Amino acid sequence: MSLIVEMTGHGGPEVLQPRDVSVAEPGPDEVRIRQTAIGVNFVDIYYRNGLYLPPTLPAVLGFEGAGKVEAVGTNVPHLQPGDRVGYAGMPLGGYAEVRLIPQSRLIKLPDTVSDRVAASTLLRGLTAYMLLHEVRAIKRDEWILMHAAAGGVGQLLIRWAKRLGARVIGTVGSESKIAQAKATGADEVLLYKSPGWIDRARDIADGKGVHLAIDGIGGSLFMETLKTLRPFGTLGSIGQPAGPVPPIRIEDLGNIAVMRPSVIASVNNPDFYERGSKALLAVLQDGLESPIGAEYQLHDAARAQADLEAGKTTGSVILTT
C-alpha cells in the first residue's frame, strides 16, 4: 500500500485527507517511482480553492517531486529501477509515496543534486528560467523587481538573476522578511505595503523604472507594479494569492508589455522542458543555492499548505515520505 493525500473537494486545507491505496504496475511509456520528497507550491492551493479545476474529484495534488524508479513499463529504454529521477508539471499526483508517471516527464538527477533539492526546486527553477530567459532575456545591469522576494520563487530567481549580472529590487510584505530577502542577494528590499514604494523603486532603477517586474501576488498590487516599469519594460504576472488581477485596457499600457506566463503550460513543451531542465541542473551543480524553508511529513500536507497560504514560510516547502 502507498500513502496519498487526496483532495476530496474544494475548500480550505481540511479537504486534504490521507488515504492508503494500491499502485498498479506501469503501463506502456509509464514509470512507477517511489518518492522521497515532494514540492508544495501555490499552484496546488489554486487547485484546492477552485481557481483551477482538476480533471476529476477526488484528486491528488502536486506538480513536482523526486525519488527512485521502482518499475518501468514497455517502451521505456532510458530508465531502469534504481535510477534517481525528478519531475515538474502535469499530470497531477505528486502528494503520494508511490506514483505512476509518463516517462517523458522524468529527468535523471545528477549525484550532486539531492532528492530534496530537486523536489523543492524543479518547478520554481523552471519558473525562474522562464522569466529570466523567455519572458525577457535578461542582460547585465538590467533592473528586475521581484515581489515576494523571501518566498521560494523569489529567492531562487534573485540568486539566478545576480549570476546573470542583473540588479534586483526585492519587495516583501513584512519587516520580518527583509533580512531574508537581503541575504538572498537583492540590491534593495522594499515593503510593498509602505507609501511611496513605487517612486522609490523607480528612483533606485536609474530613475527610469525596472526592465522586468514579476508579480506573484496579484490583486491591487498588479496595477501598482505596472507603474514601476520603464518604457519597453515587461511585467510578468505569475500568481494572485491577494485576489484576481484587475482588467486593463490595452490602450492604457503605453510602451510596456504584460504577460501571464505559465510554467505548467511551458513544461508541456518538450523543447522548453529539456533546455530549461538542463540549464537549471547546470546552475545547481555550479553552486546556485536553493535552500528549503519548511519541511513536513506527507500526511501533514494540509498543514504545509495552510502555512504557505498564510505567509508563515520563507523559501521552498517540501513534503517527505
Stockholm file with secondary structure:
# STOCKHOLM 1.0

chainA/1-321         MSLIVEMTGHGGPEVLQPRDVSVAEPGPDEVRIRQTAIGVNFVDIYYRNGLYLPPTLPAVLGFEGAGKVEAVGTNVPHLQPGDRVGYAGMPLGGYAEVRLIPQSRLIKLPDTVSDRVAASTLLRGLTAYMLLHEVRAIKRDEWILMHAAAGGVGQLLIRWAKRLGARVIGTVGSESKIAQAKATGADEVLLYKSPGWIDRARDIADGKGVHLAIDGIGGSLFMETLKTLRPFGTLGSIGQPAGPVPPIRIEDLGNIAVMRPSVIASVNNPDFYERGSKALLAVLQDGLESPIGAEYQLHDAARAQADLEAGKTTGSVILTT
#=GR chainA/1-321 SS CEEEEEECSSSSGGGEEEEEECCCCCCTTEEEEEEEEEEECHHHHHHHHTSSCCSSSSEECCSEEEEEEEEECTTCTTCCTTCEEEEESSSCCCSBSEEEEEGGGEEECCTTSCHHHHHHHHHHHHHHHIIIIIICCCCTTCEEEESSTTBHHHHHHHHHHHHTTCEEEEEESSGGGHHHHHHHTCSEEEETTSTTHHHHHHHHTTTTCEEEEEESSCTHHHHHHHTTEEEEEEEEECCCTTCCCCCCCGGGSCSCEEECCCHHHHTTSHHHHHHHHHHHHHHHHTTCCCCEEEEEEGGGHHHHHHHHHTTCCCBEEEEEC
#=GC SS_cons         CEEEEEECSSSSGGGEEEEEECCCCCCTTEEEEEEEEEEECHHHHHHHHTSSCCSSSSEECCSEEEEEEEEECTTCTTCCTTCEEEEESSSCCCSBSEEEEEGGGEEECCTTSCHHHHHHHHHHHHHHHIIIIIICCCCTTCEEEESSTTBHHHHHHHHHHHHTTCEEEEEESSGGGHHHHHHHTCSEEEETTSTTHHHHHHHHTTTTCEEEEEESSCTHHHHHHHTTEEEEEEEEECCCTTCCCCCCCGGGSCSCEEECCCHHHHTTSHHHHHHHHHHHHHHHHTTCCCCEEEEEEGGGHHHHHHHHHTTCCCBEEEEEC
//
